[in-house]
Amino acid sequence: MAKKETSDRMSKIASKALRGQKITKKETRSLGGSVLSQDETKGSRKGKSKK
């Protein structure tokens, strides 16, 4: 599997959020999408099922 890396843009947004600065809704969505796209356990989680 290819190594997935966080882009400079996502790193800057995450840093901004962790420092307590406000981030936009668009930045929040981009950051969330980036995290989910790097999830190596995608599709193999146990637990809650969709209803």
CHARMM internal coordinates of N, CA and C (Angstrom, degrees):
IC EDIT
DIST 1 N 1 CA 1.4485
DIST 1 CA 1 C 1.5297
ANGL 1 N 1 CA 1 C 108.49
DIST 1 C 2 N 1.2913
ANGL 1 CA 1 C 2 N 116.68
DIHE 1 N 1 CA 1 C 2 N 139.15
DIST 2 N 2 CA 1.4616
ANGL 1 C 2 N 2 CA 122.12
DIHE 1 CA 1 C 2 N 2 CA -179.81
DIST 2 CA 2 C 1.5258
ANGL 2 N 2 CA 2 C 109.94
DIHE 1 C 2 N 2 CA 2 C -71.00
DIST 2 C 3 N 1.3125
ANGL 2 CA 2 C 3 N 115.35
DIHE 2 N 2 CA 2 C 3 N 143.90
DIST 3 N 3 CA 1.4613
ANGL 2 C 3 N 3 CA 120.80
DIHE 2 CA 2 C 3 N 3 CA 178.26
DIST 3 CA 3 C 1.5206
ANGL 3 N 3 CA 3 C 109.08
DIHE 2 C 3 N 3 CA 3 C -72.04
DIST 3 C 4 N 1.3143
ANGL 3 CA 3 C 4 N 116.03
DIHE 3 N 3 CA 3 C 4 N 132.11
DIST 4 N 4 CA 1.4578
ANGL 3 C 4 N 4 CA 120.61
DIHE 3 CA 3 C 4 N 4 CA 179.32
DIST 4 CA 4 C 1.5167
ANGL 4 N 4 CA 4 C 108.13
DIHE 3 C 4 N 4 CA 4 C -102.17
DIST 4 C 5 N 1.3046
ANGL 4 CA 4 C 5 N 116.81
DIHE 4 N 4 CA 4 C 5 N 134.21
DIST 5 N 5 CA 1.4546
ANGL 4 C 5 N 5 CA 121.82
DIHE 4 CA 4 C 5 N 5 CA -179.09
DIST 5 CA 5 C 1.5241
ANGL 5 N 5 CA 5 C 110.53
DIHE 4 C 5 N 5 CA 5 C -124.13
DIST 5 C 6 N 1.3078
ANGL 5 CA 5 C 6 N 114.69
DIHE 5 N 5 CA 5 C 6 N 149.39
DIST 6 N 6 CA 1.4536
ANGL 5 C 6 N 6 CA 120.87
DIHE 5 CA 5 C 6 N 6 CA 176.91
DIST 6 CA 6 C 1.5303
ANGL 6 N 6 CA 6 C 109.36
DIHE 5 C 6 N 6 CA 6 C -79.12
DIST 6 C 7 N 1.3092
ANGL 6 CA 6 C 7 N 116.19
DIHE 6 N 6 CA 6 C 7 N 133.53
DIST 7 N 7 CA 1.4613
ANGL 6 C 7 N 7 CA 120.32
DIHE 6 CA 6 C 7 N 7 CA 179.97
DIST 7 CA 7 C 1.5272
ANGL 7 N 7 CA 7 C 110.63
DIHE 6 C 7 N 7 CA 7 C -70.57
DIST 7 C 8 N 1.3182
ANGL 7 CA 7 C 8 N 115.57
DIHE 7 N 7 CA 7 C 8 N 161.18
DIST 8 N 8 CA 1.4647
ANGL 7 C 8 N 8 CA 120.57
DIHE 7 CA 7 C 8 N 8 CA 176.97
DIST 8 CA 8 C 1.5239
ANGL 8 N 8 CA 8 C 110.57
DIHE 7 C 8 N 8 CA 8 C -58.34
DIST 8 C 9 N 1.3143
ANGL 8 CA 8 C 9 N 116.01
DIHE 8 N 8 CA 8 C 9 N -39.38
DIST 9 N 9 CA 1.4670
ANGL 8 C 9 N 9 CA 120.76
DIHE 8 CA 8 C 9 N 9 CA -179.12
DIST 9 CA 9 C 1.5281
ANGL 9 N 9 CA 9 C 110.96
DIHE 8 C 9 N 9 CA 9 C -61.78
DIST 9 C 10 N 1.3371
ANGL 9 CA 9 C 10 N 116.75
DIHE 9 N 9 CA 9 C 10 N -45.23
DIST 10 N 10 CA 1.4614
ANGL 9 C 10 N 10 CA 120.35
DIHE 9 CA 9 C 10 N 10 CA -179.64
DIST 10 CA 10 C 1.5239
ANGL 10 N 10 CA 10 C 110.96
DIHE 9 C 10 N 10 CA 10 C -68.11
DIST 10 C 11 N 1.3192
ANGL 10 CA 10 C 11 N 117.11
DIHE 10 N 10 CA 10 C 11 N -35.94
DIST 11 N 11 CA 1.4668
ANGL 10 C 11 N 11 CA 120.83
DIHE 10 CA 10 C 11 N 11 CA 177.57
DIST 11 CA 11 C 1.5207
ANGL 11 N 11 CA 11 C 110.65
DIHE 10 C 11 N 11 CA 11 C -62.90
DIST 11 C 12 N 1.3224
ANGL 11 CA 11 C 12 N 116.63
DIHE 11 N 11 CA 11 C 12 N -41.23
DIST 12 N 12 CA 1.4605
ANGL 11 C 12 N 12 CA 121.01
DIHE 11 CA 11 C 12 N 12 CA -179.68
DIST 12 CA 12 C 1.5291
ANGL 12 N 12 CA 12 C 111.12
DIHE 11 C 12 N 12 CA 12 C -66.35
DIST 12 C 13 N 1.3307
ANGL 12 CA 12 C 13 N 116.52
DIHE 12 N 12 CA 12 C 13 N -40.00
DIST 13 N 13 CA 1.4687
ANGL 12 C 13 N 13 CA 120.32
DIHE 12 CA 12 C 13 N 13 CA 179.08
DIST 13 CA 13 C 1.5284
ANGL 13 N 13 CA 13 C 109.88
DIHE 12 C 13 N 13 CA 13 C -66.32
DIST 13 C 14 N 1.3358
ANGL 13 CA 13 C 14 N 117.03
DIHE 13 N 13 CA 13 C 14 N -44.55
DIST 14 N 14 CA 1.4631
ANGL 13 C 14 N 14 CA 120.74
DIHE 13 CA 13 C 14 N 14 CA 179.92
DIST 14 CA 14 C 1.5266
ANGL 14 N 14 CA 14 C 110.70
DIHE 13 C 14 N 14 CA 14 C -62.15
DIST 14 C 15 N 1.3237
ANGL 14 CA 14 C 15 N 116.77
DIHE 14 N 14 CA 14 C 15 N -42.76
DIST 15 N 15 CA 1.4599
ANGL 14 C 15 N 15 CA 121.51
DIHE 14 CA 14 C 15 N 15 CA 179.09
DIST 15 CA 15 C 1.5199
ANGL 15 N 15 CA 15 C 110.78
DIHE 14 C 15 N 15 CA 15 C -61.17
DIST 15 C 16 N 1.3120
ANGL 15 CA 15 C 16 N 115.61
DIHE 15 N 15 CA 15 C 16 N -43.23
DIST 16 N 16 CA 1.4643
ANGL 15 C 16 N 16 CA 122.00
DIHE 15 CA 15 C 16 N 16 CA 179.63
DIST 16 CA 16 C 1.5337
ANGL 16 N 16 CA 16 C 110.04
DIHE 15 C 16 N 16 CA 16 C -60.28
DIST 16 C 17 N 1.3361
ANGL 16 CA 16 C 17 N 116.21
DIHE 16 N 16 CA 16 C 17 N -45.65
DIST 17 N 17 CA 1.4649
ANGL 16 C 17 N 17 CA 120.92
DIHE 16 CA 16 C 17 N 17 CA -179.02
DIST 17 CA 17 C 1.5276
ANGL 17 N 17 CA 17 C 111.26
DIHE 16 C 17 N 17 CA 17 C -66.34
DIST 17 C 18 N 1.3244
ANGL 17 CA 17 C 18 N 117.27
DIHE 17 N 17 CA 17 C 18 N -41.12
DIST 18 N 18 CA 1.4594
ANGL 17 C 18 N 18 CA 120.79
DIHE 17 CA 17 C 18 N 18 CA -178.56
DIST 18 CA 18 C 1.5298
ANGL 18 N 18 CA 18 C 112.61
DIHE 17 C 18 N 18 CA 18 C -69.64
DIST 18 C 19 N 1.3229
ANGL 18 CA 18 C 19 N 117.10
DIHE 18 N 18 CA 18 C 19 N -24.03
DIST 19 N 19 CA 1.4642
ANGL 18 C 19 N 19 CA 121.10
DIHE 18 CA 18 C 19 N 19 CA 176.54
DIST 19 CA 19 C 1.5264
ANGL 19 N 19 CA 19 C 111.34
DIHE 18 C 19 N 19 CA 19 C -81.52
DIST 19 C 20 N 1.3303
ANGL 19 CA 19 C 20 N 116.24
DIHE 19 N 19 CA 19 C 20 N -4.06
DIST 20 N 20 CA 1.4565
ANGL 19 C 20 N 20 CA 120.16
DIHE 19 CA 19 C 20 N 20 CA 178.20
DIST 20 CA 20 C 1.5135
ANGL 20 N 20 CA 20 C 114.45
DIHE 19 C 20 N 20 CA 20 C 90.32
DIST 20 C 21 N 1.3272
ANGL 20 CA 20 C 21 N 116.53
DIHE 20 N 20 CA 20 C 21 N 6.67
DIST 21 N 21 CA 1.4577
ANGL 20 C 21 N 21 CA 119.48
DIHE 20 CA 20 C 21 N 21 CA 177.52
DIST 21 CA 21 C 1.5294
ANGL 21 N 21 CA 21 C 108.78
DIHE 20 C 21 N 21 CA 21 C -79.77
DIST 21 C 22 N 1.3113
ANGL 21 CA 21 C 22 N 115.45
DIHE 21 N 21 CA 21 C 22 N 151.50
DIST 22 N 22 CA 1.4602
ANGL 21 C 22 N 22 CA 119.42
DIHE 21 CA 21 C 22 N 22 CA 179.15
DIST 22 CA 22 C 1.5241
ANGL 22 N 22 CA 22 C 110.53
DIHE 21 C 22 N 22 CA 22 C -71.29
DIST 22 C 23 N 1.3247
ANGL 22 CA 22 C 23 N 115.12
DIHE 22 N 22 CA 22 C 23 N 140.68
DIST 23 N 23 CA 1.4594
ANGL 22 C 23 N 23 CA 120.28
DIHE 22 CA 22 C 23 N 23 CA 172.61
DIST 23 CA 23 C 1.5176
ANGL 23 N 23 CA 23 C 107.53
DIHE 22 C 23 N 23 CA 23 C -121.17
DIST 23 C 24 N 1.3187
ANGL 23 CA 23 C 24 N 115.22
DIHE 23 N 23 CA 23 C 24 N 151.92
DIST 24 N 24 CA 1.4620
ANGL 23 C 24 N 24 CA 119.95
DIHE 23 CA 23 C 24 N 24 CA -176.67
DIST 24 CA 24 C 1.5204
ANGL 24 N 24 CA 24 C 111.15
DIHE 23 C 24 N 24 CA 24 C -75.35
DIST 24 C 25 N 1.3076
ANGL 24 CA 24 C 25 N 115.41
DIHE 24 N 24 CA 24 C 25 N 165.77
DIST 25 N 25 CA 1.4610
ANGL 24 C 25 N 25 CA 120.79
DIHE 24 CA 24 C 25 N 25 CA 177.09
DIST 25 CA 25 C 1.5333
ANGL 25 N 25 CA 25 C 109.89
DIHE 24 C 25 N 25 CA 25 C -60.46
DIST 25 C 26 N 1.3239
ANGL 25 CA 25 C 26 N 115.87
DIHE 25 N 25 CA 25 C 26 N -39.10
DIST 26 N 26 CA 1.4669
ANGL 25 C 26 N 26 CA 120.61
DIHE 25 CA 25 C 26 N 26 CA 179.29
DIST 26 CA 26 C 1.5319
ANGL 26 N 26 CA 26 C 110.58
DIHE 25 C 26 N 26 CA 26 C -63.95
DIST 26 C 27 N 1.3251
ANGL 26 CA 26 C 27 N 116.62
DIHE 26 N 26 CA 26 C 27 N -41.77
DIST 27 N 27 CA 1.4687
ANGL 26 C 27 N 27 CA 120.45
DIHE 26 CA 26 C 27 N 27 CA 178.33
DIST 27 CA 27 C 1.5262
ANGL 27 N 27 CA 27 C 110.62
DIHE 26 C 27 N 27 CA 27 C -64.87
DIST 27 C 28 N 1.3284
ANGL 27 CA 27 C 28 N 116.94
DIHE 27 N 27 CA 27 C 28 N -40.63
DIST 28 N 28 CA 1.4631
ANGL 27 C 28 N 28 CA 121.57
DIHE 27 CA 27 C 28 N 28 CA 178.64
DIST 28 CA 28 C 1.5210
ANGL 28 N 28 CA 28 C 110.76
DIHE 27 C 28 N 28 CA 28 C -60.16
DIST 28 C 29 N 1.3202
ANGL 28 CA 28 C 29 N 115.95
DIHE 28 N 28 CA 28 C 29 N -44.91
DIST 29 N 29 CA 1.4610
ANGL 28 C 29 N 29 CA 120.36
DIHE 28 CA 28 C 29 N 29 CA -179.64
DIST 29 CA 29 C 1.5289
ANGL 29 N 29 CA 29 C 111.37
DIHE 28 C 29 N 29 CA 29 C -66.74
DIST 29 C 30 N 1.3217
ANGL 29 CA 29 C 30 N 116.73
DIHE 29 N 29 CA 29 C 30 N -40.82
DIST 30 N 30 CA 1.4555
ANGL 29 C 30 N 30 CA 120.64
DIHE 29 CA 29 C 30 N 30 CA 178.84
DIST 30 CA 30 C 1.5224
ANGL 30 N 30 CA 30 C 111.05
DIHE 29 C 30 N 30 CA 30 C -62.79
DIST 30 C 31 N 1.3301
ANGL 30 CA 30 C 31 N 115.86
DIHE 30 N 30 CA 30 C 31 N -43.38
DIST 31 N 31 CA 1.4533
ANGL 30 C 31 N 31 CA 121.13
DIHE 30 CA 30 C 31 N 31 CA -179.71
DIST 31 CA 31 C 1.5326
ANGL 31 N 31 CA 31 C 110.61
DIHE 30 C 31 N 31 CA 31 C -64.73
DIST 31 C 32 N 1.3178
ANGL 31 CA 31 C 32 N 116.49
DIHE 31 N 31 CA 31 C 32 N -44.55
DIST 32 N 32 CA 1.4620
ANGL 31 C 32 N 32 CA 120.61
DIHE 31 CA 31 C 32 N 32 CA 178.10
DIST 32 CA 32 C 1.5174
ANGL 32 N 32 CA 32 C 111.92
DIHE 31 C 32 N 32 CA 32 C -61.95
DIST 32 C 33 N 1.3256
ANGL 32 CA 32 C 33 N 116.51
DIHE 32 N 32 CA 32 C 33 N -43.43
DIST 33 N 33 CA 1.4630
ANGL 32 C 33 N 33 CA 120.57
DIHE 32 CA 32 C 33 N 33 CA 178.55
DIST 33 CA 33 C 1.5126
ANGL 33 N 33 CA 33 C 112.05
DIHE 32 C 33 N 33 CA 33 C -63.20
DIST 33 C 34 N 1.3152
ANGL 33 CA 33 C 34 N 116.65
DIHE 33 N 33 CA 33 C 34 N -38.46
DIST 34 N 34 CA 1.4610
ANGL 33 C 34 N 34 CA 121.30
DIHE 33 CA 33 C 34 N 34 CA 178.76
DIST 34 CA 34 C 1.5258
ANGL 34 N 34 CA 34 C 110.80
DIHE 33 C 34 N 34 CA 34 C -63.81
DIST 34 C 35 N 1.3216
ANGL 34 CA 34 C 35 N 115.88
DIHE 34 N 34 CA 34 C 35 N -45.23
DIST 35 N 35 CA 1.4594
ANGL 34 C 35 N 35 CA 120.52
DIHE 34 CA 34 C 35 N 35 CA 179.72
DIST 35 CA 35 C 1.5326
ANGL 35 N 35 CA 35 C 110.64
DIHE 34 C 35 N 35 CA 35 C -62.16
DIST 35 C 36 N 1.3153
ANGL 35 CA 35 C 36 N 116.48
DIHE 35 N 35 CA 35 C 36 N -46.60
DIST 36 N 36 CA 1.4600
ANGL 35 C 36 N 36 CA 120.18
DIHE 35 CA 35 C 36 N 36 CA -178.80
DIST 36 CA 36 C 1.5241
ANGL 36 N 36 CA 36 C 112.17
DIHE 35 C 36 N 36 CA 36 C -65.28
DIST 36 C 37 N 1.3112
ANGL 36 CA 36 C 37 N 117.47
DIHE 36 N 36 CA 36 C 37 N -34.83
DIST 37 N 37 CA 1.4638
ANGL 36 C 37 N 37 CA 120.21
DIHE 36 CA 36 C 37 N 37 CA -179.35
DIST 37 CA 37 C 1.5222
ANGL 37 N 37 CA 37 C 111.70
DIHE 36 C 37 N 37 CA 37 C -70.69
DIST 37 C 38 N 1.3245
ANGL 37 CA 37 C 38 N 117.52
DIHE 37 N 37 CA 37 C 38 N -19.31
DIST 38 N 38 CA 1.4562
ANGL 37 C 38 N 38 CA 121.20
DIHE 37 CA 37 C 38 N 38 CA 179.23
DIST 38 CA 38 C 1.5278
ANGL 38 N 38 CA 38 C 112.19
DIHE 37 C 38 N 38 CA 38 C -95.87
DIST 38 C 39 N 1.3052
ANGL 38 CA 38 C 39 N 117.63
DIHE 38 N 38 CA 38 C 39 N 3.18
DIST 39 N 39 CA 1.4623
ANGL 38 C 39 N 39 CA 122.40
DIHE 38 CA 38 C 39 N 39 CA -178.65
DIST 39 CA 39 C 1.5166
ANGL 39 N 39 CA 39 C 109.90
DIHE 38 C 39 N 39 CA 39 C -69.47
DIST 39 C 40 N 1.3259
ANGL 39 CA 39 C 40 N 117.44
DIHE 39 N 39 CA 39 C 40 N 112.04
DIST 40 N 40 CA 1.4602
ANGL 39 C 40 N 40 CA 121.63
DIHE 39 CA 39 C 40 N 40 CA -178.31
DIST 40 CA 40 C 1.5219
ANGL 40 N 40 CA 40 C 113.01
DIHE 39 C 40 N 40 CA 40 C -78.91
DIST 40 C 41 N 1.3291
ANGL 40 CA 40 C 41 N 117.67
DIHE 40 N 40 CA 40 C 41 N -12.97
DIST 41 N 41 CA 1.4602
ANGL 40 C 41 N 41 CA 120.57
DIHE 40 CA 40 C 41 N 41 CA -179.63
DIST 41 CA 41 C 1.5175
ANGL 41 N 41 CA 41 C 111.80
DIHE 40 C 41 N 41 CA 41 C -95.80
DIST 41 C 42 N 1.3180
ANGL 41 CA 41 C 42 N 116.55
DIHE 41 N 41 CA 41 C 42 N 9.34
DIST 42 N 42 CA 1.4645
ANGL 41 C 42 N 42 CA 122.31
DIHE 41 CA 41 C 42 N 42 CA -176.81
DIST 42 CA 42 C 1.5284
ANGL 42 N 42 CA 42 C 111.50
DIHE 41 C 42 N 42 CA 42 C -48.81
DIST 42 C 43 N 1.3173
ANGL 42 CA 42 C 43 N 115.90
DIHE 42 N 42 CA 42 C 43 N 124.41
DIST 43 N 43 CA 1.4557
ANGL 42 C 43 N 43 CA 120.88
DIHE 42 CA 42 C 43 N 43 CA 176.87
DIST 43 CA 43 C 1.5215
ANGL 43 N 43 CA 43 C 114.65
DIHE 42 C 43 N 43 CA 43 C 87.32
DIST 43 C 44 N 1.3157
ANGL 43 CA 43 C 44 N 118.01
DIHE 43 N 43 CA 43 C 44 N -7.80
DIST 44 N 44 CA 1.4676
ANGL 43 C 44 N 44 CA 119.63
DIHE 43 CA 43 C 44 N 44 CA -176.86
DIST 44 CA 44 C 1.5187
ANGL 44 N 44 CA 44 C 112.70
DIHE 43 C 44 N 44 CA 44 C -116.24
DIST 44 C 45 N 1.3270
ANGL 44 CA 44 C 45 N 117.05
DIHE 44 N 44 CA 44 C 45 N 19.03
DIST 45 N 45 CA 1.4556
ANGL 44 C 45 N 45 CA 120.02
DIHE 44 CA 44 C 45 N 45 CA -178.29
DIST 45 CA 45 C 1.5084
ANGL 45 N 45 CA 45 C 110.86
DIHE 44 C 45 N 45 CA 45 C -83.56
DIST 45 C 46 N 1.3154
ANGL 45 CA 45 C 46 N 114.16
DIHE 45 N 45 CA 45 C 46 N 144.10
DIST 46 N 46 CA 1.4619
ANGL 45 C 46 N 46 CA 120.99
DIHE 45 CA 45 C 46 N 46 CA 175.08
DIST 46 CA 46 C 1.5158
ANGL 46 N 46 CA 46 C 107.62
DIHE 45 C 46 N 46 CA 46 C -105.52
DIST 46 C 47 N 1.2958
ANGL 46 CA 46 C 47 N 117.37
DIHE 46 N 46 CA 46 C 47 N 157.58
DIST 47 N 47 CA 1.4582
ANGL 46 C 47 N 47 CA 119.34
DIHE 46 CA 46 C 47 N 47 CA 177.32
DIST 47 CA 47 C 1.4994
ANGL 47 N 47 CA 47 C 112.10
DIHE 46 C 47 N 47 CA 47 C 128.48
DIST 47 C 48 N 1.3175
ANGL 47 CA 47 C 48 N 114.94
DIHE 47 N 47 CA 47 C 48 N -130.89
DIST 48 N 48 CA 1.4579
ANGL 47 C 48 N 48 CA 120.97
DIHE 47 CA 47 C 48 N 48 CA -175.32
DIST 48 CA 48 C 1.5271
ANGL 48 N 48 CA 48 C 111.21
DIHE 47 C 48 N 48 CA 48 C -57.28
DIST 48 C 49 N 1.2932
ANGL 48 CA 48 C 49 N 115.24
DIHE 48 N 48 CA 48 C 49 N 134.91
DIST 49 N 49 CA 1.4651
ANGL 48 C 49 N 49 CA 119.54
DIHE 48 CA 48 C 49 N 49 CA 176.03
DIST 49 CA 49 C 1.5173
ANGL 49 N 49 CA 49 C 109.14
DIHE 48 C 49 N 49 CA 49 C -107.30
DIST 49 C 50 N 1.2990
ANGL 49 CA 49 C 50 N 115.61
DIHE 49 N 49 CA 49 C 50 N 154.66
DIST 50 N 50 CA 1.4626
ANGL 49 C 50 N 50 CA 120.48
DIHE 49 CA 49 C 50 N 50 CA 178.93
DIST 50 CA 50 C 1.5178
ANGL 50 N 50 CA 50 C 109.25
DIHE 49 C 50 N 50 CA 50 C -74.50
DIST 50 C 51 N 1.3086
ANGL 50 CA 50 C 51 N 116.35
DIHE 50 N 50 CA 50 C 51 N 140.06
DIST 51 N 51 CA 1.4774
ANGL 50 C 51 N 51 CA 120.70
DIHE 50 CA 50 C 51 N 51 CA 179.09
DIST 51 CA 51 C 1.4961
ANGL 51 N 51 CA 51 C 109.99
DIHE 50 C 51 N 51 CA 51 C -104.91
END
COOR INIT
IC SEED 1 N 1 CA 1 C
IC BUILD
